[in-house]
Amino acid sequence: MAPPPILAAEDAQLLIDRADSGFVVTDHNAKITYCNSRFADWAGCPPDDLVGQRLSHLLDVPGRVFFDTHIMPMILLQGFAREILCRLAPKGEDRFPILLNASRHPADDGPKARIVFNIFDATERAMYEADLRRARDDAEELAAVIRSAQVAIFRIDSSGRAKNFNPRAAAMFGFDASTATGRPVTELVPLLGEADWLADVLPQALDGAAPEFFDAETPDGKHLSISLTPITEPGVRIPEPDFSLLMRDITQRVQTDRQLKITLQELNHRVKNNLAVVSGIARQTFRSDASAEETDRFMARLQSMAKAHDLLVSNKWRSTSIREVAKLTAEDSGVETQFDLEGPDVVFSPESVAMLALALFELMTNAMKYGALTSDAGRVRLHWTLIGECEDQRFRLVWEESGGPLLEEKTRNVGFGSKLVKRLVASELGGTANLDFAPTGLSYTLEAPYKAP
């Protein structure tokens, strides 16, 4: 067998100088006797300036201590060291991660020992390891959150079988955690009246068409809010992905809502009883024939308040849209088809809604008695809008009548109804109102600052 070719000294020197790794030769005290240009570049000094310096002095403080107490004794004792991560500390520059390999020349020993270091740039490795540590920490943190979560969390496959779940899931539904893996989740969590409740939801969730949350009930009376989401990577289409299934026990909330509904119904009943008492007192007070018209008007206003109250109760005394109030007014007239309603869903507080309902009732009553609604050809255009933006936003409502008889002088008297729609409503909303008794039809404009409740 022919001996291997011998590399010429100048070729060997060229190979070492142009290598992508650093080469350093030291004595037994780790003093540098030679380094190639690559290592000198990393250290930030010319090669000649590095000769005579201890290699450990070029490292950061932790690396220097570890080099002197572990790496050098290891090299001198066993003759080598493999892939030890350290950091160079060039003057005035950021620390530089390196991967250090070393071997003691086998023919040398004691004070004559020569040590050859082969050093690699470990920047990418350090970044990878840092990313790996972060990913591990994130995974551990997420796992801790899932373990301690007070909602049941399942990981299920595309056929609906449980692959994993948190302790809360087993505790909430009382199944044996040791035998639950691989079982259909519909067996672990049966729902009332729906044996295979997952069959319809899985395809919808895969297509992104499933509801974000849906409510269900278990046979033992537990109420749940359920969410099903495919586990996928952004921009990657997986034909049969796993799914994340979250179940939150909302039994207490449902029971509270039911109790609140009963309370509101009872409150509504008592308010109506009080209005009935007020109505009876009014009838006893307004006994004369001369006051019959005023009595009817007063009673009608009470009825309007009662209907506005019903509307607020149906919305659980939360903010209510002006559209609902306008629709209620048109329905009460009995000639809903003669109304043109137009405007966005602008919501108001319960107090403002009650006052707006009274104002629209007064306008509707007046239109039926004197204005556009006395004629089949008459029309009422009721439209509203928001003007401006943010803090300068204003609400504007306009009632316009057309197609009715010419307004007579007597219809322009300033009674309680006129005061109600002009002063009281404007005062409640902090705005201004104007009534225009034009012969061709009444118009009413209300404008006020608006801030969503």
C-alpha beads as a LAMMPS data file, in Angstrom:
LAMMPS data file: protein, C-alpha beads

453 atoms
452 bonds

1 atom types
1 bond types

-500.0 500.0 xlo xhi
-500.0 500.0 ylo yhi
-500.0 500.0 zlo zhi

Masses

1 110.0

Atoms # bond

1 1 1 0.000 0.000 0.000
2 1 1 1.415 3.361 -1.035
3 1 1 2.081 5.869 1.756
4 1 1 -0.234 8.906 1.881
5 1 1 1.024 12.019 0.104
6 1 1 2.930 14.493 2.262
7 1 1 1.566 18.050 2.321
8 1 1 4.187 20.695 1.691
9 1 1 4.857 23.050 4.622
10 1 1 3.744 26.146 2.705
11 1 1 0.525 24.388 1.633
12 1 1 -0.164 23.321 5.193
13 1 1 0.369 26.870 6.419
14 1 1 -1.992 28.211 3.734
15 1 1 -4.606 25.624 4.648
16 1 1 -4.458 26.528 8.337
17 1 1 -4.505 30.287 7.777
18 1 1 -7.515 30.172 5.471
19 1 1 -9.518 27.669 7.500
20 1 1 -12.952 28.702 8.790
21 1 1 -11.982 27.553 12.261
22 1 1 -9.382 28.887 14.638
23 1 1 -6.125 27.004 15.345
24 1 1 -4.104 27.759 18.478
25 1 1 -1.012 26.050 19.862
26 1 1 -0.048 26.585 23.517
27 1 1 2.450 25.294 26.011
28 1 1 1.496 23.338 29.119
29 1 1 0.478 26.613 30.876
30 1 1 -1.882 27.508 28.006
31 1 1 0.400 30.307 26.798
32 1 1 -0.074 30.861 23.094
33 1 1 2.862 29.967 20.882
34 1 1 0.955 30.109 17.603
35 1 1 -2.506 31.087 16.275
36 1 1 -3.870 31.347 12.775
37 1 1 -5.335 34.540 11.296
38 1 1 -8.936 33.376 11.777
39 1 1 -8.548 33.164 15.547
40 1 1 -6.650 36.470 15.608
41 1 1 -9.578 38.138 13.821
42 1 1 -11.971 36.759 16.404
43 1 1 -9.735 37.933 19.261
44 1 1 -9.375 41.395 17.677
45 1 1 -5.531 41.390 17.712
46 1 1 -2.729 40.625 15.243
47 1 1 -1.354 37.072 15.656
48 1 1 2.004 38.311 16.943
49 1 1 0.326 40.274 19.762
50 1 1 -1.386 37.104 20.966
51 1 1 1.778 35.050 21.285
52 1 1 2.769 34.767 24.950
53 1 1 -0.730 35.471 26.287
54 1 1 -2.610 32.800 28.176
55 1 1 -5.550 31.548 26.129
56 1 1 -7.810 31.766 29.171
57 1 1 -7.184 35.539 29.433
58 1 1 -8.993 36.009 26.111
59 1 1 -12.202 34.521 27.528
60 1 1 -14.900 36.195 29.620
61 1 1 -14.700 35.816 33.402
62 1 1 -16.855 32.654 33.743
63 1 1 -15.006 31.046 30.837
64 1 1 -11.616 31.988 32.341
65 1 1 -12.468 30.336 35.651
66 1 1 -13.864 27.218 33.976
67 1 1 -10.831 26.969 31.660
68 1 1 -8.320 27.082 34.518
69 1 1 -10.235 24.812 36.908
70 1 1 -11.666 22.220 34.508
71 1 1 -10.537 22.398 30.898
72 1 1 -6.750 22.540 31.379
73 1 1 -6.657 19.849 34.095
74 1 1 -8.793 17.648 31.808
75 1 1 -6.419 18.143 28.872
76 1 1 -3.297 17.466 30.919
77 1 1 -4.868 14.448 32.612
78 1 1 -6.650 12.662 29.746
79 1 1 -5.006 14.343 26.783
80 1 1 -8.044 15.985 25.157
81 1 1 -11.241 18.030 25.591
82 1 1 -14.243 17.959 23.270
83 1 1 -16.795 20.601 22.272
84 1 1 -16.735 22.892 25.288
85 1 1 -18.735 26.096 24.866
86 1 1 -16.907 29.262 25.953
87 1 1 -17.007 32.946 25.024
88 1 1 -14.187 35.089 23.703
89 1 1 -14.156 38.610 25.111
90 1 1 -12.406 40.885 22.550
91 1 1 -11.620 44.357 23.875
92 1 1 -14.413 46.808 23.116
93 1 1 -16.573 44.184 21.393
94 1 1 -19.411 41.865 22.329
95 1 1 -18.603 38.455 23.706
96 1 1 -18.157 35.858 21.003
97 1 1 -19.351 32.237 21.531
98 1 1 -16.840 29.559 20.530
99 1 1 -16.745 25.778 20.629
100 1 1 -13.402 24.582 21.925
101 1 1 -11.671 21.251 21.116
102 1 1 -8.165 20.464 22.380
103 1 1 -5.615 17.651 22.267
104 1 1 -2.189 17.287 23.882
105 1 1 0.591 16.206 21.527
106 1 1 1.126 12.526 22.340
107 1 1 4.926 12.781 22.204
108 1 1 5.052 15.645 24.715
109 1 1 4.653 15.515 28.441
110 1 1 5.234 17.715 31.446
111 1 1 6.738 21.178 30.790
112 1 1 7.363 20.287 27.168
113 1 1 3.710 19.519 26.498
114 1 1 2.186 21.221 23.450
115 1 1 -1.541 21.579 23.219
116 1 1 -3.383 22.110 19.931
117 1 1 -6.751 23.870 20.103
118 1 1 -9.242 23.684 17.239
119 1 1 -11.875 26.372 17.818
120 1 1 -15.178 26.861 15.975
121 1 1 -17.558 29.809 15.703
122 1 1 -20.529 28.785 17.880
123 1 1 -22.743 31.805 17.206
124 1 1 -25.404 29.848 15.326
125 1 1 -25.269 26.998 17.811
126 1 1 -25.645 29.430 20.730
127 1 1 -28.628 31.068 19.011
128 1 1 -30.175 27.665 18.319
129 1 1 -29.684 26.552 21.928
130 1 1 -31.137 29.845 23.205
131 1 1 -34.173 29.376 20.950
132 1 1 -34.472 25.809 22.152
133 1 1 -34.363 26.908 25.793
134 1 1 -36.992 29.565 25.144
135 1 1 -39.199 27.041 23.360
136 1 1 -38.779 24.607 26.234
137 1 1 -39.572 27.313 28.787
138 1 1 -42.620 28.405 26.779
139 1 1 -43.787 24.809 26.488
140 1 1 -43.346 24.243 30.218
141 1 1 -45.173 27.486 31.003
142 1 1 -48.036 26.583 28.675
143 1 1 -48.192 23.075 30.151
144 1 1 -48.421 24.588 33.648
145 1 1 -51.251 26.872 32.515
146 1 1 -53.141 23.932 30.990
147 1 1 -52.602 21.765 34.083
148 1 1 -53.920 24.460 36.431
149 1 1 -56.709 25.774 34.153
150 1 1 -60.222 25.701 35.591
151 1 1 -61.664 24.694 32.212
152 1 1 -61.623 21.213 30.717
153 1 1 -59.136 20.991 27.835
154 1 1 -58.947 18.035 25.435
155 1 1 -56.731 17.285 22.466
156 1 1 -58.715 15.052 20.125
157 1 1 -57.919 13.528 16.740
158 1 1 -59.933 14.044 13.563
159 1 1 -62.238 11.149 14.504
160 1 1 -63.083 12.692 17.870
161 1 1 -61.003 10.412 20.102
162 1 1 -59.165 11.852 23.105
163 1 1 -55.379 12.000 22.746
164 1 1 -54.683 14.083 25.825
165 1 1 -56.509 16.161 28.423
166 1 1 -55.826 18.207 31.533
167 1 1 -56.640 17.130 35.114
168 1 1 -59.639 19.467 35.217
169 1 1 -61.328 17.525 32.407
170 1 1 -61.234 14.260 34.349
171 1 1 -62.375 15.980 37.548
172 1 1 -65.223 17.881 35.845
173 1 1 -66.729 14.863 34.089
174 1 1 -65.676 12.097 36.483
175 1 1 -64.027 9.688 34.040
176 1 1 -61.019 7.461 34.744
177 1 1 -57.975 9.346 33.444
178 1 1 -55.926 6.136 33.144
179 1 1 -58.298 4.590 30.583
180 1 1 -59.701 7.677 28.830
181 1 1 -57.007 8.086 26.159
182 1 1 -58.264 6.786 22.820
183 1 1 -61.940 6.845 23.788
184 1 1 -64.457 9.000 21.877
185 1 1 -64.907 12.325 23.622
186 1 1 -68.685 11.935 23.122
187 1 1 -68.484 9.001 25.574
188 1 1 -66.382 10.917 28.064
189 1 1 -68.669 13.968 27.835
190 1 1 -72.224 12.985 26.802
191 1 1 -74.584 15.877 26.039
192 1 1 -78.304 15.956 26.642
193 1 1 -80.283 14.724 23.627
194 1 1 -77.222 14.558 21.344
195 1 1 -75.453 11.199 21.373
196 1 1 -73.027 12.076 18.556
197 1 1 -72.848 15.829 19.149
198 1 1 -69.340 16.119 17.679
199 1 1 -70.250 14.761 14.217
200 1 1 -71.656 18.044 12.893
201 1 1 -69.255 20.372 14.673
202 1 1 -65.950 18.787 13.551
203 1 1 -66.354 19.476 9.796
204 1 1 -67.550 23.012 10.545
205 1 1 -64.530 23.656 12.772
206 1 1 -62.190 22.359 10.053
207 1 1 -63.733 24.787 7.532
208 1 1 -63.702 27.656 10.026
209 1 1 -67.511 27.784 10.031
210 1 1 -68.137 26.480 13.546
211 1 1 -69.371 28.982 16.157
212 1 1 -66.620 30.319 18.384
213 1 1 -68.534 29.044 21.412
214 1 1 -71.755 27.075 21.737
215 1 1 -73.717 26.144 24.833
216 1 1 -74.842 22.636 25.770
217 1 1 -76.129 20.675 28.742
218 1 1 -75.066 17.311 30.162
219 1 1 -77.584 14.693 31.359
220 1 1 -76.729 15.484 34.985
221 1 1 -77.689 19.155 34.521
222 1 1 -74.263 20.668 33.991
223 1 1 -74.283 23.629 31.557
224 1 1 -71.238 24.020 29.320
225 1 1 -69.739 26.608 27.001
226 1 1 -67.805 24.680 24.336
227 1 1 -65.148 25.764 21.838
228 1 1 -63.577 23.572 19.134
229 1 1 -60.523 24.716 17.140
230 1 1 -58.271 22.808 14.688
231 1 1 -54.601 22.636 15.669
232 1 1 -52.715 23.810 12.585
233 1 1 -49.674 25.814 11.547
234 1 1 -50.277 29.222 9.898
235 1 1 -50.445 28.853 6.135
236 1 1 -50.261 25.036 6.274
237 1 1 -53.250 22.944 5.207
238 1 1 -53.508 19.692 7.180
239 1 1 -56.211 17.327 5.848
240 1 1 -56.937 15.627 9.186
241 1 1 -55.601 17.802 12.017
242 1 1 -56.042 17.336 15.720
243 1 1 -58.442 19.646 17.532
244 1 1 -58.372 21.652 20.745
245 1 1 -61.626 21.199 22.668
246 1 1 -62.355 23.579 25.557
247 1 1 -65.303 23.145 27.924
248 1 1 -66.192 25.688 30.586
249 1 1 -68.753 24.979 33.307
250 1 1 -71.295 27.839 33.173
251 1 1 -73.940 26.195 35.358
252 1 1 -73.785 28.924 37.993
253 1 1 -74.049 31.653 35.355
254 1 1 -77.084 30.015 33.755
255 1 1 -78.778 29.655 37.136
256 1 1 -78.002 33.289 37.949
257 1 1 -79.429 34.424 34.597
258 1 1 -82.596 32.455 35.236
259 1 1 -82.974 33.982 38.663
260 1 1 -82.362 37.441 37.222
261 1 1 -85.013 36.830 34.569
262 1 1 -87.521 35.813 37.222
263 1 1 -86.624 38.914 39.256
264 1 1 -87.059 41.180 36.232
265 1 1 -90.414 39.588 35.445
266 1 1 -91.542 40.152 39.014
267 1 1 -90.299 43.752 38.904
268 1 1 -92.088 44.298 35.605
269 1 1 -95.287 42.894 37.087
270 1 1 -95.061 45.209 40.092
271 1 1 -94.349 48.269 37.927
272 1 1 -97.395 47.448 35.810
273 1 1 -99.474 47.099 38.965
274 1 1 -98.258 50.537 40.071
275 1 1 -99.159 52.001 36.675
276 1 1 -102.592 50.407 36.991
277 1 1 -103.024 52.064 40.400
278 1 1 -101.945 55.420 38.929
279 1 1 -104.407 54.841 36.098
280 1 1 -107.230 54.185 38.541
281 1 1 -106.380 57.298 40.550
282 1 1 -106.347 59.336 37.338
283 1 1 -109.790 58.091 36.311
284 1 1 -111.175 58.980 39.705
285 1 1 -109.539 62.408 39.515
286 1 1 -110.683 63.295 35.968
287 1 1 -114.420 62.568 36.332
288 1 1 -115.991 65.470 34.466
289 1 1 -116.923 65.242 30.781
290 1 1 -114.772 68.255 30.054
291 1 1 -111.688 66.355 31.140
292 1 1 -112.452 63.115 29.220
293 1 1 -110.038 64.012 26.436
294 1 1 -107.303 64.867 28.917
295 1 1 -108.004 61.626 30.759
296 1 1 -107.658 59.554 27.588
297 1 1 -104.467 61.371 26.710
298 1 1 -103.027 60.798 30.157
299 1 1 -103.959 57.120 30.051
300 1 1 -102.377 56.745 26.624
301 1 1 -99.167 58.268 27.946
302 1 1 -99.154 55.756 30.781
303 1 1 -99.587 52.964 28.242
304 1 1 -96.672 54.356 26.257
305 1 1 -94.522 54.329 29.390
306 1 1 -95.597 50.739 30.093
307 1 1 -94.616 49.605 26.580
308 1 1 -91.282 51.393 26.813
309 1 1 -90.791 49.634 30.140
310 1 1 -91.568 46.268 28.497
311 1 1 -88.955 47.021 25.832
312 1 1 -86.338 47.790 28.459
313 1 1 -87.191 44.648 30.418
314 1 1 -86.834 42.537 27.263
315 1 1 -83.326 44.008 26.916
316 1 1 -82.618 43.314 30.607
317 1 1 -82.420 47.057 31.333
318 1 1 -79.371 47.416 29.144
319 1 1 -78.822 49.951 26.397
320 1 1 -81.549 49.885 23.727
321 1 1 -81.439 50.897 20.065
322 1 1 -83.508 53.871 18.852
323 1 1 -84.587 51.598 15.990
324 1 1 -86.526 49.411 18.441
325 1 1 -88.239 52.485 19.911
326 1 1 -89.133 53.792 16.436
327 1 1 -90.515 50.409 15.393
328 1 1 -92.604 50.218 18.563
329 1 1 -94.045 53.678 17.802
330 1 1 -94.970 52.657 14.241
331 1 1 -96.621 49.451 15.472
332 1 1 -98.657 51.331 18.106
333 1 1 -100.092 53.618 15.436
334 1 1 -101.878 50.737 13.724
335 1 1 -100.723 52.084 10.336
336 1 1 -97.139 50.843 10.344
337 1 1 -97.006 50.822 6.540
338 1 1 -97.283 54.623 6.508
339 1 1 -93.978 54.973 8.345
340 1 1 -90.555 55.198 6.709
341 1 1 -87.897 54.346 9.290
342 1 1 -84.260 54.946 8.440
343 1 1 -81.074 55.135 10.488
344 1 1 -78.243 53.160 12.122
345 1 1 -78.500 51.169 15.353
346 1 1 -77.795 53.961 17.828
347 1 1 -78.163 52.831 21.456
348 1 1 -79.201 54.863 24.489
349 1 1 -79.369 54.372 28.232
350 1 1 -82.676 53.135 29.752
351 1 1 -83.507 56.647 31.053
352 1 1 -83.047 58.260 27.632
353 1 1 -84.984 55.463 25.926
354 1 1 -88.026 56.050 28.154
355 1 1 -88.040 59.775 27.349
356 1 1 -87.545 59.214 23.596
357 1 1 -90.426 56.705 23.606
358 1 1 -92.723 59.310 25.208
359 1 1 -91.675 61.951 22.679
360 1 1 -92.290 59.700 19.670
361 1 1 -95.621 58.651 21.185
362 1 1 -96.697 62.309 21.439
363 1 1 -95.726 62.933 17.827
364 1 1 -97.534 59.788 16.678
365 1 1 -100.690 60.685 18.629
366 1 1 -100.674 64.196 17.224
367 1 1 -100.220 62.832 13.675
368 1 1 -103.177 60.486 14.117
369 1 1 -105.410 63.233 15.470
370 1 1 -104.455 66.224 13.334
371 1 1 -101.630 65.328 10.944
372 1 1 -100.451 62.917 8.277
373 1 1 -101.848 59.750 9.844
374 1 1 -105.443 61.029 9.553
375 1 1 -105.213 60.217 5.833
376 1 1 -104.442 56.967 4.056
377 1 1 -102.124 58.955 1.772
378 1 1 -100.207 60.495 4.650
379 1 1 -96.623 59.528 5.397
380 1 1 -94.305 59.871 8.351
381 1 1 -90.584 59.791 7.645
382 1 1 -88.634 59.134 10.796
383 1 1 -84.884 59.131 10.288
384 1 1 -81.868 59.546 12.534
385 1 1 -78.089 59.592 12.214
386 1 1 -74.809 60.324 13.981
387 1 1 -72.877 63.422 12.972
388 1 1 -69.156 63.982 13.596
389 1 1 -66.672 61.664 15.277
390 1 1 -65.342 60.730 18.720
391 1 1 -65.915 63.392 21.373
392 1 1 -67.703 65.726 18.929
393 1 1 -70.252 63.131 17.817
394 1 1 -73.906 64.240 17.849
395 1 1 -77.222 62.429 17.471
396 1 1 -79.815 63.901 15.110
397 1 1 -83.431 62.704 14.799
398 1 1 -86.008 64.114 12.367
399 1 1 -89.777 63.432 12.242
400 1 1 -91.332 64.665 8.979
401 1 1 -95.014 64.437 8.034
402 1 1 -96.420 64.762 4.520
403 1 1 -99.591 63.960 2.587
404 1 1 -101.949 64.914 5.408
405 1 1 -104.428 67.779 5.725
406 1 1 -103.311 71.380 6.105
407 1 1 -102.560 72.065 9.738
408 1 1 -105.080 74.349 11.424
409 1 1 -104.187 77.032 13.910
410 1 1 -105.642 75.124 16.853
411 1 1 -103.147 72.291 16.326
412 1 1 -100.317 74.691 17.111
413 1 1 -101.276 75.324 20.726
414 1 1 -98.418 74.773 23.139
415 1 1 -99.667 72.043 25.478
416 1 1 -97.933 69.465 27.603
417 1 1 -97.147 67.323 24.547
418 1 1 -95.308 70.167 22.854
419 1 1 -93.399 70.918 26.032
420 1 1 -92.532 67.241 26.348
421 1 1 -91.034 66.855 22.877
422 1 1 -89.331 70.272 22.889
423 1 1 -88.084 70.787 26.411
424 1 1 -88.113 67.625 28.484
425 1 1 -86.562 65.303 25.899
426 1 1 -83.961 67.906 24.892
427 1 1 -83.138 68.443 28.564
428 1 1 -82.763 64.719 29.217
429 1 1 -80.356 64.353 26.288
430 1 1 -78.615 67.688 26.857
431 1 1 -79.500 68.983 23.373
432 1 1 -81.999 71.113 21.487
433 1 1 -85.352 70.365 19.827
434 1 1 -87.481 72.261 17.336
435 1 1 -91.137 71.884 16.261
436 1 1 -92.170 73.340 12.902
437 1 1 -95.958 73.488 12.341
438 1 1 -95.755 74.010 8.577
439 1 1 -99.167 73.901 6.810
440 1 1 -97.970 71.000 4.649
441 1 1 -97.003 68.889 7.640
442 1 1 -95.372 68.974 11.044
443 1 1 -91.641 68.414 11.360
444 1 1 -89.651 67.823 14.513
445 1 1 -85.855 67.927 14.851
446 1 1 -83.899 66.769 17.876
447 1 1 -80.135 67.166 18.108
448 1 1 -77.931 66.301 21.101
449 1 1 -74.372 65.281 21.988
450 1 1 -73.951 61.530 21.760
451 1 1 -71.779 59.223 23.771
452 1 1 -72.360 55.497 23.598
453 1 1 -73.549 54.176 26.978

Bonds

1 1 1 2
2 1 2 3
3 1 3 4
4 1 4 5
5 1 5 6
6 1 6 7
7 1 7 8
8 1 8 9
9 1 9 10
10 1 10 11
11 1 11 12
12 1 12 13
13 1 13 14
14 1 14 15
15 1 15 16
16 1 16 17
17 1 17 18
18 1 18 19
19 1 19 20
20 1 20 21
21 1 21 22
22 1 22 23
23 1 23 24
24 1 24 25
25 1 25 26
26 1 26 27
27 1 27 28
28 1 28 29
29 1 29 30
30 1 30 31
31 1 31 32
32 1 32 33
33 1 33 34
34 1 34 35
35 1 35 36
36 1 36 37
37 1 37 38
38 1 38 39
39 1 39 40
40 1 40 41
41 1 41 42
42 1 42 43
43 1 43 44
44 1 44 45
45 1 45 46
46 1 46 47
47 1 47 48
48 1 48 49
49 1 49 50
50 1 50 51
51 1 51 52
52 1 52 53
53 1 53 54
54 1 54 55
55 1 55 56
56 1 56 57
57 1 57 58
58 1 58 59
59 1 59 60
60 1 60 61
61 1 61 62
62 1 62 63
63 1 63 64
64 1 64 65
65 1 65 66
66 1 66 67
67 1 67 68
68 1 68 69
69 1 69 70
70 1 70 71
71 1 71 72
72 1 72 73
73 1 73 74
74 1 74 75
75 1 75 76
76 1 76 77
77 1 77 78
78 1 78 79
79 1 79 80
80 1 80 81
81 1 81 82
82 1 82 83
83 1 83 84
84 1 84 85
85 1 85 86
86 1 86 87
87 1 87 88
88 1 88 89
89 1 89 90
90 1 90 91
91 1 91 92
92 1 92 93
93 1 93 94
94 1 94 95
95 1 95 96
96 1 96 97
97 1 97 98
98 1 98 99
99 1 99 100
100 1 100 101
101 1 101 102
102 1 102 103
103 1 103 104
104 1 104 105
105 1 105 106
106 1 106 107
107 1 107 108
108 1 108 109
109 1 109 110
110 1 110 111
111 1 111 112
112 1 112 113
113 1 113 114
114 1 114 115
115 1 115 116
116 1 116 117
117 1 117 118
118 1 118 119
119 1 119 120
120 1 120 121
121 1 121 122
122 1 122 123
123 1 123 124
124 1 124 125
125 1 125 126
126 1 126 127
127 1 127 128
128 1 128 129
129 1 129 130
130 1 130 131
131 1 131 132
132 1 132 133
133 1 133 134
134 1 134 135
135 1 135 136
136 1 136 137
137 1 137 138
138 1 138 139
139 1 139 140
140 1 140 141
141 1 141 142
142 1 142 143
143 1 143 144
144 1 144 145
145 1 145 146
146 1 146 147
147 1 147 148
148 1 148 149
149 1 149 150
150 1 150 151
151 1 151 152
152 1 152 153
153 1 153 154
154 1 154 155
155 1 155 156
156 1 156 157
157 1 157 158
158 1 158 159
159 1 159 160
160 1 160 161
161 1 161 162
162 1 162 163
163 1 163 164
164 1 164 165
165 1 165 166
166 1 166 167
167 1 167 168
168 1 168 169
169 1 169 170
170 1 170 171
171 1 171 172
172 1 172 173
173 1 173 174
174 1 174 175
175 1 175 176
176 1 176 177
177 1 177 178
178 1 178 179
179 1 179 180
180 1 180 181
181 1 181 182
182 1 182 183
183 1 183 184
184 1 184 185
185 1 185 186
186 1 186 187
187 1 187 188
188 1 188 189
189 1 189 190
190 1 190 191
191 1 191 192
192 1 192 193
193 1 193 194
194 1 194 195
195 1 195 196
196 1 196 197
197 1 197 198
198 1 198 199
199 1 199 200
200 1 200 201
201 1 201 202
202 1 202 203
203 1 203 204
204 1 204 205
205 1 205 206
206 1 206 207
207 1 207 208
208 1 208 209
209 1 209 210
210 1 210 211
211 1 211 212
212 1 212 213
213 1 213 214
214 1 214 215
215 1 215 216
216 1 216 217
217 1 217 218
218 1 218 219
219 1 219 220
220 1 220 221
221 1 221 222
222 1 222 223
223 1 223 224
224 1 224 225
225 1 225 226
226 1 226 227
227 1 227 228
228 1 228 229
229 1 229 230
230 1 230 231
231 1 231 232
232 1 232 233
233 1 233 234
234 1 234 235
235 1 235 236
236 1 236 237
237 1 237 238
238 1 238 239
239 1 239 240
240 1 240 241
241 1 241 242
242 1 242 243
243 1 243 244
244 1 244 245
245 1 245 246
246 1 246 247
247 1 247 248
248 1 248 249
249 1 249 250
250 1 250 251
251 1 251 252
252 1 252 253
253 1 253 254
254 1 254 255
255 1 255 256
256 1 256 257
257 1 257 258
258 1 258 259
259 1 259 260
260 1 260 261
261 1 261 262
262 1 262 263
263 1 263 264
264 1 264 265
265 1 265 266
266 1 266 267
267 1 267 268
268 1 268 269
269 1 269 270
270 1 270 271
271 1 271 272
272 1 272 273
273 1 273 274
274 1 274 275
275 1 275 276
276 1 276 277
277 1 277 278
278 1 278 279
279 1 279 280
280 1 280 281
281 1 281 282
282 1 282 283
283 1 283 284
284 1 284 285
285 1 285 286
286 1 286 287
287 1 287 288
288 1 288 289
289 1 289 290
290 1 290 291
291 1 291 292
292 1 292 293
293 1 293 294
294 1 294 295
295 1 295 296
296 1 296 297
297 1 297 298
298 1 298 299
299 1 299 300
300 1 300 301
301 1 301 302
302 1 302 303
303 1 303 304
304 1 304 305
305 1 305 306
306 1 306 307
307 1 307 308
308 1 308 309
309 1 309 310
310 1 310 311
311 1 311 312
312 1 312 313
313 1 313 314
314 1 314 315
315 1 315 316
316 1 316 317
317 1 317 318
318 1 318 319
319 1 319 320
320 1 320 321
321 1 321 322
322 1 322 323
323 1 323 324
324 1 324 325
325 1 325 326
326 1 326 327
327 1 327 328
328 1 328 329
329 1 329 330
330 1 330 331
331 1 331 332
332 1 332 333
333 1 333 334
334 1 334 335
335 1 335 336
336 1 336 337
337 1 337 338
338 1 338 339
339 1 339 340
340 1 340 341
341 1 341 342
342 1 342 343
343 1 343 344
344 1 344 345
345 1 345 346
346 1 346 347
347 1 347 348
348 1 348 349
349 1 349 350
350 1 350 351
351 1 351 352
352 1 352 353
353 1 353 354
354 1 354 355
355 1 355 356
356 1 356 357
357 1 357 358
358 1 358 359
359 1 359 360
360 1 360 361
361 1 361 362
362 1 362 363
363 1 363 364
364 1 364 365
365 1 365 366
366 1 366 367
367 1 367 368
368 1 368 369
369 1 369 370
370 1 370 371
371 1 371 372
372 1 372 373
373 1 373 374
374 1 374 375
375 1 375 376
376 1 376 377
377 1 377 378
378 1 378 379
379 1 379 380
380 1 380 381
381 1 381 382
382 1 382 383
383 1 383 384
384 1 384 385
385 1 385 386
386 1 386 387
387 1 387 388
388 1 388 389
389 1 389 390
390 1 390 391
391 1 391 392
392 1 392 393
393 1 393 394
394 1 394 395
395 1 395 396
396 1 396 397
397 1 397 398
398 1 398 399
399 1 399 400
400 1 400 401
401 1 401 402
402 1 402 403
403 1 403 404
404 1 404 405
405 1 405 406
406 1 406 407
407 1 407 408
408 1 408 409
409 1 409 410
410 1 410 411
411 1 411 412
412 1 412 413
413 1 413 414
414 1 414 415
415 1 415 416
416 1 416 417
417 1 417 418
418 1 418 419
419 1 419 420
420 1 420 421
421 1 421 422
422 1 422 423
423 1 423 424
424 1 424 425
425 1 425 426
426 1 426 427
427 1 427 428
428 1 428 429
429 1 429 430
430 1 430 431
431 1 431 432
432 1 432 433
433 1 433 434
434 1 434 435
435 1 435 436
436 1 436 437
437 1 437 438
438 1 438 439
439 1 439 440
440 1 440 441
441 1 441 442
442 1 442 443
443 1 443 444
444 1 444 445
445 1 445 446
446 1 446 447
447 1 447 448
448 1 448 449
449 1 449 450
450 1 450 451
451 1 451 452
452 1 452 453
